[in-house]
Amino acid sequence: MKQKDITVNEAAVRSGVPPSTLKNILYGQSRNAGVVTIKKICDGLDITIQEFFEDPIFADLEPEL
């Protein structure tokens, strides 16, 4: 959202995902966002799921066992 320069509330309106859900994802309170939610967020940000997961933040993730 920083790259798109939009607020959480604006992203919520665009994606149809409640602001509380977006905040929980952004602040690490929700660690397992569903695929449908991620797809809605991507659609609201006008990016593909592939673009979403190409973000460098995902490069350093450790696999969970």
C-alpha positions as a printed Julia matrix, in Angstrom:
65×3 Matrix{Float64}:
   0.0     0.0    0.0
   2.96    2.28   0.53
   3.94    1.8   -3.1
   0.41    2.7   -4.2
   0.29    5.58  -1.68
  -3.11    4.61  -0.27
  -4.4     4.24   3.27
  -5.68    1.07   4.9
  -9.22    2.4    4.68
  -8.88    3.18   0.98
  -7.43   -0.28   0.34
 -10.34   -1.77   2.27
 -12.87    0.04   0.11
 -11.09   -0.92  -3.11
 -10.68   -4.57  -2.14
 -13.83   -5.25  -0.17
 -11.72   -6.55   2.72
 -12.62   -5.05   6.12
 -10.09   -2.51   7.46
  -9.67   -4.59  10.62
  -8.63   -7.61   8.54
  -6.12   -5.55   6.57
  -4.67   -4.1    9.76
  -4.37   -7.56  11.32
  -2.47   -8.78   8.25
  -0.24   -5.7    8.08
   0.67   -5.75  11.76
   1.29   -9.49  11.98
  -1.75  -10.35  14.08
  -3.09  -12.58  11.3
  -0.38  -14.88  10.01
  -2.47  -17.03   7.69
  -4.5   -14.87   5.34
  -6.56  -16.98   2.97
  -6.07  -17.06  -0.78
  -9.44  -15.41  -1.39
  -8.5   -12.52   0.91
  -5.11  -12.13  -0.77
  -6.79  -12.16  -4.2
  -9.23   -9.44  -3.09
  -6.37   -7.32  -1.78
  -4.45   -7.76  -5.03
  -7.5    -6.84  -7.09
  -8.01   -3.73  -4.94
  -4.38   -2.73  -5.43
  -4.58   -3.52  -9.15
  -1.74   -6.06  -8.99
  -1.54   -9.77  -9.73
  -1.0   -12.41  -7.07
   2.35  -13.1   -8.72
   3.37   -9.44  -8.32
   2.25   -9.59  -4.69
   4.47  -12.56  -3.89
   7.45  -11.17  -5.84
   7.86   -8.51  -3.15
  11.27   -8.82  -1.44
   9.57   -9.33   1.94
   8.82  -12.92   0.91
  12.42  -13.72  -0.1
  13.65  -14.1    3.49
  10.8   -16.15   4.93
  11.72  -19.33   6.75
   9.55  -22.33   5.97
   7.33  -23.43   8.85
   7.53  -27.04   9.89
